[in-house]
Amino acid sequence: MSPHTPAEARAFVTAHTALAHVPLVPEIALHLATEITPVWQASENWLAQNGIEPPFWAFAWPGGQLLARHILDNPERVAGRRVLDFAAGCGIAAIACAQAGAASVEAAEIDPLAVTAIALNADVNGVDITATGADLVGTAPCWDLILCGDVCYESPMTQHILPWLRCCARTAEVWIADPGRAYLPRDGLAPLVIRDIPTTMELEDRVVRRTTLYRVRPAP
């Protein structure tokens, strides 16, 4: 049975994950896949029936980890600010912002399972996050800081979001954390932090990904 209702979605997420902590950000507990194949296959089955995205929400990707670590190490960068975690995945960066004292935190994901996972992860960490399934691309920004972790992994995705993010950067601070994905633009980015992030050969083609946090320069 595919999980159509919120209760079924919560049951799906909890059945295919376990509470875990990634070494780089031990302060945050997350519902994560302990083995890739079962959750990926289960989500692919649902994908075939309902047009749902693959389960990117079940893993703490390098970009999100770097964002979360940088925020927790530098809470003054987010304290009192309105934050959007865009394409938030498991919500690790959003949770870090809430822990660091952001005035408000919104986490956006168009995958309904990701929205459910973010809400569950916020609950287990005792923080208040608004998880939304709305496609915010093209909307007028109402945030002070927009975070994007690991969003340039496909050409259509990058072409869809980058013009909007550059426009948002006129009035908001916009960060992209990227571990060297193929479609990261070569210009318009100012590096802020570089760090080696541990990963696994199951997720990546190496055990460490050198990941850079950039500030997006505004569109002219």
C-alpha positions in Angstrom: 0.0 0.0 0.0 1.4 3.4 -0.9 1.3 6.0 1.9 -1.3 8.6 0.7 -2.3 10.1 4.1 -0.1 12.0 6.5 -0.2 9.2 8.9 0.8 6.7 6.2 3.7 9.0 5.1 4.9 9.2 8.7 4.7 5.4 9.0 6.6 5.0 5.7 9.5 7.3 6.9 9.8 5.7 10.3 9.6 2.2 8.9 12.5 2.8 6.4 14.8 4.8 8.6 16.4 4.8 12.1 17.4 7.7 14.3 21.0 8.5 13.8 23.7 11.2 14.2 26.2 12.1 11.5 29.7 12.5 12.9 30.2 16.1 11.7 26.9 17.2 13.4 26.4 15.0 16.4 24.1 17.6 18.0 21.3 16.7 15.6 19.3 13.5 15.5 17.8 12.5 12.1 15.6 9.8 10.6 18.2 8.3 8.2 18.4 5.2 6.0 20.7 2.7 7.6 21.0 0.7 4.3 20.4 2.4 1.0 18.8 -0.3 -1.1 15.6 -1.0 1.0 14.5 2.7 1.3 15.5 3.4 -2.3 13.6 0.5 -3.6 10.5 1.2 -1.5 10.5 4.8 -2.6 11.0 3.8 -6.3 7.9 1.6 -6.0 6.0 4.6 -4.7 7.6 6.8 -7.3 6.2 4.5 -10.0 2.7 4.8 -8.6 2.6 8.4 -7.5 5.3 10.4 -9.3 7.3 10.9 -6.1 11.0 11.9 -6.1 13.7 9.4 -5.0 14.4 9.4 -1.3 17.1 12.1 -1.0 15.5 13.0 2.3 16.8 9.8 3.9 20.5 10.9 3.8 22.5 13.7 5.2 24.3 14.9 2.1 27.7 16.8 2.3 26.2 20.2 1.5 23.6 20.0 4.2 26.2 18.8 6.7 28.5 21.7 6.0 25.7 24.2 6.3 24.6 22.8 9.6 28.1 22.6 11.0 28.9 26.2 10.0 25.7 27.5 11.5 26.2 25.7 14.8 29.8 27.0 15.0 28.7 30.5 14.1 25.2 31.0 15.5 25.5 34.8 15.2 25.1 34.3 11.4 21.5 33.2 11.8 20.3 34.4 15.2 17.2 36.6 15.0 17.0 36.1 11.2 14.2 34.7 9.0 15.7 31.6 7.3 14.6 29.4 4.4 16.3 26.0 3.9 15.5 25.5 0.2 15.4 21.9 -1.2 16.0 21.0 2.4 16.3 17.2 2.2 16.3 15.8 5.7 16.2 19.3 7.1 19.6 19.2 8.9 20.5 22.8 8.1 17.0 24.1 9.1 17.3 22.3 12.4 20.7 23.9 13.0 19.2 27.3 12.3 16.4 26.8 14.8 19.0 25.6 17.4 21.1 28.7 16.7 18.3 31.1 17.5 16.8 32.0 14.1 13.7 34.1 14.4 11.8 31.7 12.0 12.8 28.7 9.9 11.0 27.5 6.8 12.1 24.3 5.1 10.9 23.8 1.5 10.8 20.4 -0.4 8.5 19.5 -3.2 8.6 15.8 -2.2 5.8 15.1 0.3 7.9 12.4 2.0 10.7 14.9 2.5 8.2 17.3 4.1 7.1 14.5 6.4 10.7 13.6 7.2 11.6 17.2 8.0 8.7 17.5 10.4 9.6 14.3 12.2 13.3 15.4 12.4 12.2 18.8 13.8 10.1 17.1 16.4 12.8 14.7 17.6 15.1 17.7 18.0 12.5 19.8 19.8 12.6 22.7 17.4 10.0 24.7 15.5 10.3 24.5 11.7 7.6 25.2 9.1 8.0 22.4 6.5 6.3 23.2 3.2 5.8 21.3 -0.1 5.3 24.5 -2.1 7.6 25.2 -5.1 8.9 28.6 -4.0 10.9 29.3 -7.2 9.8 32.6 -8.6 8.2 33.9 -5.4 9.3 37.2 -3.9 11.8 36.5 -1.1 10.6 37.2 2.5 13.7 35.8 4.2 16.9 37.3 5.4 19.0 34.1 4.6 18.4 31.3 2.1 20.3 28.1 2.5 20.8 25.5 -0.3 22.7 22.3 0.3 23.8 20.1 -2.6 21.3 21.5 -5.2 23.3 21.5 -8.4 23.3 17.7 -9.1 21.2 17.9 -12.3 21.2 20.4 -15.1 17.4 21.0 -15.2 17.3 21.6 -11.4 20.2 24.1 -11.6 18.7 26.0 -14.5 15.4 26.2 -12.7 16.6 27.5 -9.4 19.8 29.6 -10.1 18.2 32.6 -11.8 15.7 32.9 -8.9 18.4 32.5 -6.3 20.5 35.3 -7.9 17.4 37.5 -7.9 16.8 36.7 -4.2 20.4 37.6 -3.4 19.6 41.3 -4.2 17.6 41.5 -0.9 18.6 38.3 1.1 21.9 36.5 1.8 22.0 33.3 -0.2 24.3 30.4 0.5 25.0 27.3 -1.6 27.0 24.4 -0.1 28.3 22.1 -2.8 30.6 19.1 -2.9 31.8 19.5 -6.5 28.6 18.6 -8.3 28.8 18.7 -12.1 26.3 21.5 -12.6 27.5 24.0 -10.1 28.0 27.3 -12.0 31.5 28.6 -12.5 30.8 32.2 -11.7 28.7 34.4 -9.5 29.7 32.5 -6.3 32.0 33.8 -3.5 33.6 30.9 -1.4 33.2 31.3 2.4 34.2 28.0 3.9 35.9 24.8 2.5 35.8 21.5 4.5 36.3 17.8 3.9 33.0 16.0 4.7 33.1 12.2 5.5 30.8 10.2 3.3 30.5 6.5 2.2 31.1 4.7 -1.1 27.4 3.7 -1.0 26.4 7.3 -1.5 29.4 8.8 -3.3 32.3 7.7 -5.3 34.7 8.4 -2.5 34.8 8.4 1.4 35.4 12.2 1.7 33.9 15.0 -0.3 35.6 18.4 -0.3 32.7 20.7 0.1 32.5 24.5 -0.3 30.1 26.9 1.2 29.5 29.8 -1.2 27.6 33.1 -1.0 25.6 33.7 -4.2 26.3 37.1 -5.8 23.1 39.0 -6.8 21.9 39.2 -10.4 22.8 42.6 -12.0 
